Amino acid sequence: MRLTPLDIRKQEFRRAVRGFDVDEVETFLDMVAEQFETLLRERNTLNEEVLKLRTQLRDYQQVEKTLQETLMNAQQNINESRESSRREAELIVREAELRAEEIIEDARNQLQQLKSELLLLRAEKASFVKRLKQLLQSQVELLEVLGSDDLDLGRFRSAQHQEEQETQGEEEAEKSEPRIVGLDEEPAASPASGTERAAPEKPSAPPPGRLSDEFII
């Protein structure tokens, strides 16, 4: 049986000859009832607070659980992100290394090609210089030959002119000598008295080994 403040106030005791003072008992019961009522109110208040705190505790526990799950998920996501970033970084580094190797290989091939082209150009240059030297040498020899031909031609013309002068001198000497006409020879007709003129003299043929000027180039 639960005891309430009202039960305490209404409690009645049997009277006895040598019993307690009724007023003191009732006063005491009133005081006990008031204190009991105060304790009951405090208990109810504490129960409400406990219930409220338990509700808050459950809420806090739920929040804590949610936070823990969130933290676990965040940590898991961080770990996954780190792993993904690490794999991606390794892939990027690998691709960069492969690309660098390709670039280096292409540069080596281009360098080798340039060296080959340079050697080819040097060979072509040497061949061109050699042909040019040969051409220049042949031109110099040709000029020397032409110079010697001009010298021989000048000497030939000088000798020819000298021979012509000697021939002309001989002819003039023959014309200047007096002719003795015999008795049986008729005198030559005078150019002024005769109608016939002397036939022109035929040009003398050039001596053997000589060429006329018109055949000399």
Number of C-alpha atoms within 10 A of each C-alpha: 3 4 9 12 19 13 12 18 17 12 10 11 10 5 10 7 5 6 9 11 9 12 9 10 13 16 12 14 18 17 15 15 20 16 13 17 15 13 12 14 12 12 12 12 12 13 12 12 12 13 12 12 14 13 12 12 14 12 12 13 13 12 12 13 12 12 13 12 12 12 12 12 12 14 12 12 12 12 12 12 13 12 12 12 12 12 12 12 12 12 12 12 12 12 12 12 12 12 12 12 12 12 12 12 12 12 12 12 12 12 12 12 12 12 12 12 12 12 12 12 12 12 12 12 12 12 12 12 12 12 12 12 12 12 12 12 12 12 12 12 12 12 12 12 12 12 12 12 12 12 12 12 14 12 12 14 17 12 13 18 12 12 13 13 12 12 13 12 12 12 11 11 10 11 10 9 8 7 8 7 10 8 7 6 8 8 9 8 12 11 10 8 7 9 9 10 10 9 6 6 6 6 6 7 8 11 10 6 5 12 13 11 9 6 6 8 5
